[in-house]
Amino acid sequence: MIKAIETKYKGYRFRSRLEARWAVFFDALGIKWEYEKEGYELDDGSYYLPDFWLPDVGLRNFDKGGSWIEIKATVEEIEKHTERMEAFGLDLVAFAGLPPGEDESYTPSGYQISPGWDNYMIFCICPKCKRVSIQYIEYAYHEKCNIGAFTTADGSLVGNNPLNDHINKAIEAARSARFEHGETP
């Protein structure tokens, strides 16, 4: 079995480099985050410790803050732990691989675990108010700004919106972060 390398970033000791890269991604997008904020006892007596709490990022809602994020190396690993994550019962999205997908493009990798189960979740930024949310890839709508469907089927923002560059730069920052020999992203 391959063991993940613990990694220090911003005063936190992450269980893996993958988790630390996600923290870099959140920082590059200006998203407040807390790492392993709180552990919970589930109804069956087992324990669950979500990786990240994003207090200002809503799940499918730009104005409702607060989403839990679980990071796994692969989709198969998400599937292996789905039942436990579903038992958590709060707004939780699991992401597989590097931010925010498994290849060099903005490929969606998020899986809404609870409430309900849905795949292909992505980080979206409202072009008008600049708030961040986690949305289903094919449709994002911000009622407050009266803007809808500003993502395309591949997850990119519609038009030449500079926010697309903002997300791409955050992806690049996370993927290029190095933690060896005292280097900092």
C-alpha positions as CSV (number, residue, x, y, z in Angstrom):
1,M,0.0,0.0,0.0
2,I,1.3,3.5,-0.9
3,K,1.3,5.9,2.0
4,A,0.5,9.6,1.5
5,I,3.1,12.1,2.4
6,E,2.2,14.5,5.3
7,T,2.6,18.1,4.2
8,K,2.9,21.3,6.1
9,Y,1.2,24.4,4.6
10,K,0.1,27.6,6.4
11,G,0.7,26.2,9.8
12,Y,-1.4,23.0,9.2
13,R,-0.1,19.5,8.9
14,F,-2.1,17.9,6.1
15,R,-2.5,14.2,5.8
16,S,-1.4,14.3,2.1
17,R,0.1,16.6,-0.5
18,L,-3.2,16.3,-2.3
19,E,-5.1,18.0,0.5
20,A,-2.4,20.7,0.8
21,R,-2.8,21.4,-3.0
22,W,-6.5,21.9,-2.4
23,A,-5.7,24.4,0.3
24,V,-3.5,26.3,-2.2
25,F,-6.5,26.2,-4.7
26,F,-8.8,27.7,-2.1
27,D,-6.3,30.4,-1.2
28,A,-5.8,31.3,-4.8
29,L,-9.6,31.7,-5.2
30,G,-9.8,33.8,-2.0
31,I,-11.9,31.1,-0.3
32,K,-11.8,31.0,3.5
33,W,-11.2,27.4,4.6
34,E,-10.7,25.4,7.8
35,Y,-8.9,22.1,7.8
36,E,-10.4,19.2,9.7
37,K,-12.5,21.7,11.7
38,E,-14.6,19.2,13.6
39,G,-15.0,15.5,14.0
40,Y,-18.5,14.0,14.3
41,E,-19.9,10.8,15.7
42,L,-22.3,9.2,13.3
43,D,-25.6,7.4,14.3
44,D,-23.9,4.0,14.0
45,G,-21.2,5.0,16.5
46,S,-18.4,5.5,14.0
47,Y,-16.6,8.8,13.6
48,Y,-16.2,11.1,10.6
49,L,-13.7,14.0,10.1
50,P,-14.4,16.0,6.9
51,D,-11.3,17.5,5.3
52,F,-12.4,21.1,4.8
53,W,-15.1,23.5,5.9
54,L,-15.7,26.4,3.5
55,P,-17.8,28.8,5.6
56,D,-18.6,31.2,2.7
57,V,-19.1,28.7,-0.2
58,G,-22.6,27.4,-0.7
59,L,-23.6,24.2,-2.3
60,R,-25.8,25.0,-5.3
61,N,-26.5,28.4,-3.7
62,F,-24.2,31.4,-3.9
63,D,-25.8,33.1,-1.0
64,K,-25.9,30.2,1.5
65,G,-22.5,29.8,3.0
66,G,-21.1,26.6,4.3
67,S,-20.0,23.5,2.6
68,W,-18.0,20.5,3.7
69,I,-15.4,19.2,1.3
70,E,-13.9,15.7,1.3
71,I,-10.7,15.0,-0.8
72,K,-10.0,11.6,-2.2
73,A,-7.3,10.5,-4.6
74,T,-9.7,8.7,-7.0
75,V,-13.4,8.4,-7.8
76,E,-13.1,4.7,-6.7
77,E,-12.0,5.9,-3.3
78,I,-15.0,8.2,-3.1
79,E,-17.3,5.3,-4.0
80,K,-15.6,3.2,-1.4
81,H,-16.5,5.7,1.3
82,T,-19.8,7.0,0.0
83,E,-22.0,5.3,2.6
84,R,-20.1,6.8,5.5
85,M,-20.1,10.2,3.9
86,E,-23.8,10.0,3.2
87,A,-24.4,9.2,6.9
88,F,-22.8,12.6,7.7
89,G,-26.0,14.2,6.4
90,L,-24.7,17.8,5.9
91,D,-23.8,19.7,2.7
92,L,-20.8,17.6,1.6
93,V,-19.0,17.4,-1.7
94,A,-16.2,14.9,-2.4
95,F,-13.5,15.8,-5.0
96,A,-11.3,13.3,-6.7
97,G,-7.7,14.1,-7.6
98,L,-6.1,17.4,-8.2
99,P,-8.1,20.7,-8.2
100,P,-10.6,20.7,-9.7
101,G,-10.2,17.6,-11.9
102,E,-8.0,14.7,-12.8
103,D,-6.4,16.1,-16.0
104,E,-4.9,19.4,-17.1
105,S,-8.2,21.0,-18.1
106,Y,-11.1,22.1,-15.9
107,T,-12.6,18.7,-15.8
108,P,-15.3,18.4,-13.1
109,S,-14.6,15.9,-10.4
110,G,-16.9,16.8,-7.6
111,Y,-19.6,14.5,-6.3
112,Q,-22.4,15.8,-4.1
113,I,-22.7,13.2,-1.4
114,S,-25.3,14.8,0.8
115,P,-27.9,15.9,0.7
116,G,-28.6,13.5,-2.1
117,W,-26.1,12.2,-4.6
118,D,-25.1,14.0,-7.8
119,N,-21.9,14.0,-9.9
120,Y,-20.0,16.6,-11.9
121,M,-19.9,19.4,-9.3
122,I,-17.6,22.4,-10.0
123,F,-16.6,25.6,-8.4
124,C,-18.4,28.6,-10.0
125,I,-18.0,32.3,-9.6
126,C,-21.0,34.6,-10.3
127,P,-19.8,37.0,-13.0
128,K,-21.8,39.8,-11.4
129,C,-21.1,39.7,-7.7
130,K,-18.0,37.4,-7.7
131,R,-19.4,35.0,-5.0
132,V,-18.2,31.4,-5.2
133,S,-20.4,28.4,-5.1
134,I,-20.3,24.7,-5.9
135,Q,-22.7,24.0,-8.7
136,Y,-23.8,21.2,-11.0
137,I,-21.7,21.5,-14.1
138,E,-24.4,22.1,-16.7
139,Y,-26.3,24.8,-14.9
140,A,-25.6,27.5,-12.4
141,Y,-28.1,30.2,-11.4
142,H,-27.7,33.0,-9.0
143,E,-31.1,34.4,-8.1
144,K,-29.9,37.5,-6.4
145,C,-28.0,38.6,-9.5
146,N,-30.6,37.2,-11.9
147,I,-27.9,35.4,-13.9
148,G,-28.3,31.8,-15.0
149,A,-26.6,29.1,-17.0
150,F,-23.2,30.8,-17.1
151,T,-21.3,27.5,-17.3
152,T,-20.9,25.4,-20.4
153,A,-21.0,21.6,-20.6
154,D,-17.3,21.4,-20.1
155,G,-17.5,23.6,-17.0
156,S,-16.0,26.7,-18.4
157,L,-17.6,30.0,-17.9
158,V,-19.6,31.5,-20.7
159,G,-17.8,34.1,-22.9
160,N,-14.5,35.8,-22.3
161,N,-15.2,36.3,-18.6
162,P,-12.0,37.0,-16.7
163,L,-13.2,34.9,-13.9
164,N,-12.5,31.8,-16.0
165,D,-8.8,33.0,-15.9
166,H,-9.1,33.4,-12.2
167,I,-10.2,29.8,-11.8
168,N,-7.5,28.6,-14.2
169,K,-4.8,30.5,-12.3
170,A,-6.0,28.9,-9.0
171,I,-5.8,25.4,-10.7
172,E,-2.3,26.2,-11.9
173,A,-1.2,27.5,-8.4
174,A,-2.5,24.3,-6.8
175,R,-1.0,21.9,-9.3
176,S,2.4,23.7,-9.4
177,A,2.7,24.1,-5.6
178,R,5.9,22.5,-4.2
179,F,6.4,21.8,-0.5
180,E,9.9,20.3,-0.5
181,H,12.9,21.9,1.1
182,G,11.1,24.8,2.6
183,E,9.5,26.0,-0.6
184,T,6.2,27.8,-0.3
185,P,3.6,28.1,-3.0
